[in-house]
């Protein structure tokens, strides 16, 4: 797995306080990328949940609003990259992708910057919750920096976009 952990919004199971609080020195600084659209609202709610669970986290909020880079190409602000590199863990809210020529998805840019190639989604039945299927206990792992997520697209003619599915041996 990569050297960085980016937590996408998923399920949080609250454990007894004694399970995760050992000492004040366990305080962990976590980069917070609130996102946009509903992202800030969701991020604030997640922060409240972590606070209620007494999770020893010091949040370091950063913006990933694109800034001009070399050649005028928009990129993630260097401060945001440095924060994740320093903290080694981050919580990212939903990010919108600008529509139009020359706009790279910020989600894809973050995944590529930190080599976050694995989208790991556990799925387990919870006792006491009626669902269509019982006894589910599986994990789906999806590669999310290549293939359909490589971001190599161009317009052939008006109304026709070609998307290239790139897969390398490294991935």
N, C-alpha and C positions, 0 to 999 in steps of 0.2 A: 504494500500500500504506500501511498505518497507520504511525504514528510509533514504534510499539513492535514488538518481535519476541518472541513467546512460543514457545519450542521445545517441541513435544510430542515424546514419545519416538518416534524413528524410527531409521533406519540411520545409522551413523557410519562414514565412511571415513577411516582413518588415513593421513596424508600424511607424507612425510619431514620430519624436524624442521626443516630449513632452509626449508621452504615456509611455515611459519607463525610461527616465532620470529625476530623481527627485533631486538628489544631489550627490556629490562625495562620500558621505558615503554609497551610494547604490552599490559601487564597490564590486563585488563578485569574490572570488577566485574559479576557476574551475579546477579540475584535468583534464589534457589532456593526454590521452593514444593514441598516434598517430597510433599505429598498425603497421602492416608490409605489404609487397606487395605494393598495391596502397594506403594503409592507410595513410602514411605520406603526400602524395600528396593531398588526399581528406581532411585530417585534416588541412593542410595549407590553402586550399581553404575556408574551413568553417571558419577558424580564420579571413581570409580577409573579408568574408561576415559579420561576427559579428562586425569587426572593422568599416566597411563601414556603418553599421547600428548604430554605436556609442553605442553598447552594453557595459555596464559597467563591463567588465570581465578582470580579471587578470589571465592569464593562468599559470598553474603549471604543466609542462610536466613531466611525469614519464614513466619509461620503465616497461613493464610486461614480459620482456624476462625471461623465467623460470630459477630459481636457485635451487640448490639441497637443499632438506629439510631433515627431519628426515628419516632415512633409505635409503637415496639416492633418494627418490621420488622427482621429479621435482614439483615446486610450484611457485606461484606468489611471487615476491619479497616483503618483509615486508614493504619497503618504499612506494610501490604503494598502498598497503592496507591502510597504515596509512594516506596517502594523501587523499584518498577518504573518510575515516572515519572523518578526520578533516574538509574537505570542504563540505561534504554531497552531492556533485554534481560532475559529471564527463562527459566528452565527449570522447567516445571511437571510434576509427577508426577500420576498418576491421582487424581481427586477423586470421592468418593462423593456421590450426591445423596440428601438426606433424602426419605423418602416420607411424604406427608401434606399436608394443606391448608396453604398459605401458605409452603411452603419452595421458594425459587428455587434452581435448580441453580447451584452455585458456578462450574462450568465456563462456563455461560451468562453469569453475572454478570461474570466476568473478560473474556470475549469482548466483552461490551457496554461495560464500563468502558474498555477500551483499543481499542475499535473493531477487534478482530481478526476481521474479516469473512471472510478468505480462509483456507480449509483447503487447503494445497497439498501434494499427495502425488505425488512422483516415483516412477516405476516403470521400472526398467531391468534387462534381462537382464544377468547377470554371467557373464563368460567362465569356463568351467570348472565351472559349476553347471548340471546337467541339470534342465530344467523342461519343463512341458507345451508352452509356447510359446517359440519362439526369436526373437531380434532385437527384443524388446520395448523401446521407448524412448518413454514418454509421461508426461505430467503431468496429473493430475486436479485441478481447482480447484473447490472447493465453497464456496458462500456459507454461513456458519454462524452468523449472528446473526438472520436473519429466516427466513421460510418456516416449516418445521417447528421451527426453533430459536428462534422468537420468544418462547416460554414463556407464551403467552396461553392458559390452560386453565381450565375451571371444570366443576364437577359439575352436570349438569342434573337428574338423579334418581339415586338409589342405583344404582351399577353402570353409569352412563352419563356419560362425560366428553367434553366438547366441546373440541377444540383448534382454535384459529384460526390459519390460515396467513396471516401478514402480510408483504406485500412492498411496499417503498417505492421511489420513483424514485431516491432517494439510494443505496440498496444496489445 
